Amino acid sequence: MTQSDHMKEALDRIARLGVEWSANRLGSRHIQRKRWERMQAIAEQALCGQPLGPEPGPPQLRASTPSITQQPTMAIGLSRGMVALVDAADYDFLMQWTWYVCSDRKTIYAIRCERIAPRKFKYFAMHRVLLNPPPGMEIDHIDGNTLNNTRANLRLATRSQNAANRRVRSDNISGFKGVTFLKANRKWRAKIFLNRKTKYLGLFDTAAEASAAYMKAATEQYGEFARAK
């Protein structure tokens, strides 16, 4: 491996760690510190010409998540010290603008702004700039990481499909989408929102059983967009 290839591999690893760190900024300080230490170690090894060693494998994806083909990627710096991951082929196109972090109901996006009149701005999300969806369509991040804007991670979706692939709410004690605990009878209830109405799927002894009922209904309605957690 040449020195330039060695450095490129190191930068790619740091970029992936940076996106992972940005997407979990609200996680524990211990996890954040470990990721930062790994980034520092990779940079030091690259500068000293030392072998990088095997890269830790990625976390296992849920069964309903399609596999994402690995393509050459690059990181784009955002505000708040965060970064967005994009395909190397899109890097130069996107770098003609300055990108920022925007939080929307606890979801983080990469955006840019453009002045269209005095004291009036228009905002553009990076993922929408890349795919340019037709009117009425949204863009879904397949792996749930809204700062992973590689094209393999983006797909067109209706609003219902996009909502079906959202992660479980942080205040959901069951850990599963569509599952709640009923204290009165000590049972787990499964429900799903279809056609603007709530459909109850039954009561179960365990949260996992209730989640299975939810996933069956969600898969029938939303296919590959269905998400359990």
C-alpha positions in Angstrom: 0.0 0.0 0.0 1.4 3.4 -1.0 1.6 6.3 1.4 -1.2 8.1 -0.3 -3.4 5.0 -0.2 -2.5 4.6 3.5 -3.6 8.2 4.3 -6.8 7.8 2.2 -7.8 4.7 4.2 -7.1 6.6 7.5 -9.3 9.5 6.4 -12.1 7.2 5.3 -12.1 5.6 8.7 -12.0 8.9 10.5 -14.9 10.1 8.4 -17.0 7.1 9.2 -16.3 7.5 12.9 -17.1 11.2 12.7 -20.5 10.5 11.2 -21.2 7.8 13.9 -20.1 10.2 16.6 -22.3 13.1 15.2 -25.4 10.9 15.0 -25.0 9.9 18.6 -24.0 13.2 20.2 -26.7 12.7 22.8 -25.3 9.3 23.8 -23.2 8.6 26.9 -20.0 10.5 27.4 -18.1 7.2 27.7 -19.1 6.2 24.1 -18.3 9.6 22.7 -14.8 9.6 24.4 -14.1 6.1 23.0 -14.9 7.2 19.5 -12.8 10.3 19.8 -9.9 8.2 21.1 -10.2 5.9 18.1 -10.2 8.8 15.7 -7.0 10.2 17.4 -5.3 6.8 17.3 -6.0 6.4 13.5 -4.6 9.9 12.8 -1.4 9.2 14.8 -0.9 5.8 13.0 -1.4 7.4 9.6 1.0 10.3 10.3 3.7 7.9 11.6 3.2 5.5 8.7 2.2 2.7 11.0 -0.2 -0.1 9.9 -3.8 0.7 10.7 -4.8 -2.9 11.6 -8.2 -4.5 11.1 -11.2 -2.2 11.3 -13.9 -3.1 13.8 -16.9 -4.6 12.0 -20.1 -2.5 11.7 -23.0 -3.1 14.1 -25.5 -5.7 12.9 -28.4 -4.1 11.1 -32.0 -5.2 11.8 -33.3 -7.9 9.5 -35.7 -5.5 7.6 -32.8 -3.1 6.7 -31.5 -3.7 3.1 -27.7 -4.0 2.9 -26.0 -0.9 1.9 -23.2 -1.2 -0.7 -20.0 0.4 0.4 -18.8 3.2 -2.0 -15.9 5.7 -1.7 -17.2 8.3 0.8 -16.1 11.6 2.2 -17.1 13.7 5.2 -18.4 17.3 5.0 -18.0 19.5 8.0 -21.1 21.0 9.6 -21.7 23.4 12.4 -21.5 22.2 16.1 -18.5 20.1 15.1 -20.5 17.5 13.3 -20.0 16.0 9.9 -22.2 14.5 7.1 -21.1 11.4 5.1 -21.6 11.6 1.3 -20.4 9.7 -1.7 -17.0 10.9 -3.0 -18.7 11.6 -6.4 -21.0 14.2 -4.8 -18.4 15.9 -2.6 -17.3 18.6 -5.0 -20.9 19.4 -6.0 -22.0 19.8 -2.4 -18.9 21.8 -1.3 -20.0 24.8 -3.3 -22.2 25.6 -0.3 -21.6 25.9 3.4 -23.6 23.4 5.4 -25.1 23.6 8.9 -26.8 21.4 11.4 -30.6 21.7 11.9 -32.6 19.9 14.6 -36.2 19.0 13.8 -38.0 17.3 16.7 -34.8 15.6 17.9 -33.8 14.6 14.4 -30.6 16.1 13.0 -30.2 17.2 9.3 -27.6 18.8 7.2 -28.9 22.0 5.6 -27.8 25.1 3.7 -29.5 28.5 3.5 -29.9 30.9 0.7 -31.0 34.6 0.9 -33.9 35.2 -1.4 -34.9 38.6 -0.1 -33.8 41.1 2.6 -34.2 39.3 5.9 -35.7 36.3 4.1 -33.9 32.9 3.7 -34.8 29.6 2.1 -33.4 26.4 3.6 -32.3 23.3 1.6 -31.7 19.9 3.2 -28.7 18.0 1.8 -30.6 14.8 1.2 -33.2 16.6 -0.8 -30.5 18.5 -2.8 -29.0 15.1 -3.8 -32.2 13.3 -4.8 -34.5 16.2 -5.8 -37.7 14.4 -5.0 -40.9 15.0 -7.0 -43.7 17.0 -5.3 -45.4 15.1 -2.5 -42.5 12.7 -2.0 -40.1 12.6 0.9 -36.6 11.0 1.3 -36.0 8.2 3.8 -32.6 7.4 5.4 -32.5 3.6 5.3 -30.3 3.1 8.3 -32.0 5.8 10.4 -28.8 8.0 10.4 -29.9 11.3 9.0 -26.3 12.5 8.5 -25.5 9.5 6.3 -26.3 11.1 3.0 -24.7 8.5 0.7 -27.0 7.7 -2.2 -27.2 4.0 -1.2 -28.7 5.2 2.1 -31.3 7.4 0.5 -34.6 6.4 -1.1 -37.8 8.1 -2.1 -40.8 7.5 0.2 -44.3 8.7 0.9 -44.9 10.4 4.2 -46.4 7.2 5.7 -43.4 5.1 4.5 -41.0 7.6 5.9 -42.8 7.5 9.3 -42.8 3.7 9.2 -39.0 3.7 9.1 -38.5 6.1 12.0 -36.8 4.9 15.1 -38.8 4.1 18.3 -39.4 7.1 20.5 -37.0 7.5 23.4 -39.9 7.5 25.9 -41.3 4.2 24.8 -40.5 1.8 27.7 -41.1 -1.3 25.6 -38.3 -0.6 23.2 -40.5 -1.5 20.3 -42.6 0.6 17.9 -46.3 0.2 18.3 -46.1 -1.5 21.7 -47.3 -0.1 25.0 -47.8 -1.7 28.5 -51.2 -1.7 30.1 -50.8 -1.6 33.9 -54.5 -2.6 34.5 -54.1 -6.1 33.1 -50.3 -6.4 33.0 -50.3 -7.0 29.2 -48.5 -5.6 26.3 -50.7 -4.0 23.6 -49.8 -3.8 19.9 -51.3 -1.1 17.7 -50.5 0.5 14.3 -51.6 3.7 12.7 -53.2 3.0 9.3 -55.2 5.4 7.0 -55.3 8.0 9.8 -56.8 5.6 12.2 -55.4 3.5 15.1 -55.8 -0.2 14.6 -55.4 -2.4 17.7 -53.7 -5.7 17.1 -54.3 -7.5 20.5 -52.8 -8.0 23.9 -49.8 -10.1 24.6 -47.8 -11.5 27.5 -44.4 -10.1 26.3 -43.3 -7.0 24.4 -41.6 -9.2 21.8 -44.8 -11.0 21.0 -46.6 -7.6 20.6 -43.8 -6.3 18.4 -44.1 -9.4 16.2 -47.8 -8.6 15.7 -46.9 -5.0 14.9 -44.2 -5.9 12.4 -46.6 -8.3 10.6 -49.1 -5.6 10.1 -46.4 -3.0 9.3 -44.7 -5.2 6.7 -48.0 -5.9 5.0 -48.7 -2.2 4.8 -45.2 -0.7 4.3 -43.0 -3.6 3.0 -39.3 -2.9 3.4 -40.0 0.4 5.2 -41.4 -1.4 8.3 -39.2 -1.0 11.4 -39.4 -2.7 14.7 -37.2 -0.4 16.8 
